[in-house]
């Protein structure tokens, strides 16, 4: 083994031990907020709006294609916050928020394809949100005033300060 090979082998082992090497079966990291409560809703909204127009892709977690929970995990990861990858896991992070108490950066949960939470979005304010809606669509802004979303809204969760 050459010194160059040994260096790369060591880096790969260190990356794997630190959890930096991706694996489809790996459990999602729990939410860890930055120290001092520096994560704010405005930063979350800016990160979400930066990928408006990205296509929907089932299982997608990158700007070349997102599903709803993939968009949420991507946005928070850009801000240094790990959240679970799936809707169910995302319902268990942060703290509850009522519809009347929604503010920018909150997660919004909807029932769309079955009972219970099946869709997640990121609030821009009390009435608008960013999400990856469905196959054939793109990441876009919608309104909670729209009857479809208003009738399917379940609850919000807040991960920001």
Residue, then its C-alpha position, 0 to 999 in steps of 0.5 A: x500500500x502506498x502512502x497515497x492509498x493509505x491516506x485515502x483509505x484512512x479518510x474513507x474509514x474516518x468518513x464512514x465512522x463519522x456518518x459522512x458516507x451515505x447509505x440508503x438504509x441508515x437511520x435519519x439523524x435526530x434534529x440538532x438545532x444550532x447552539x444559541x437558537x441561531x436557526x430562524x424562520x427567514x433563513x428556512x424560507x430563503x433556503x426553500x425559495x432557492x429551489x422553487x421550480x425544481x421538479x418533483x421526483x418520488x424519493x428525491x432529496x436534491x435540486x434535480x428532483x424533490x419529494x415533499x419530505x426530501x425538500x424539507x430535509x434538504x432545506x434544513x440540511x443546508x442550514x446545518x440541521x438534520x431532520x428525519x427524511x420521511x413525513x412520519x419522522x418529521x411529524x415528531x420533531x420540533x414543537x407543535x404549532x396551531x394554524x393560527x400560530x404559524x410563522x415562517x419556517x414552520x413545517x405544515x402537515x397535511x393528509x392527502x393520500x391516506x389517513x394521518x400526515x402524508x404530506x409536508x410543506x414549509x410555511x412562508x407565513x400564515x397563509x403561504x407555503x413552499x412544497x413539492x406537491x406531486x408527480x409532474x409538478x415543481x416545487x412551488x408556493x401555494x396558499x392555505x386559503x386554497x380549499x384543497x389545502x385548507x381542508x387537508x391541513x392537520x397541524x404545524x411543527x416549529x424547529x426554529x426560534 
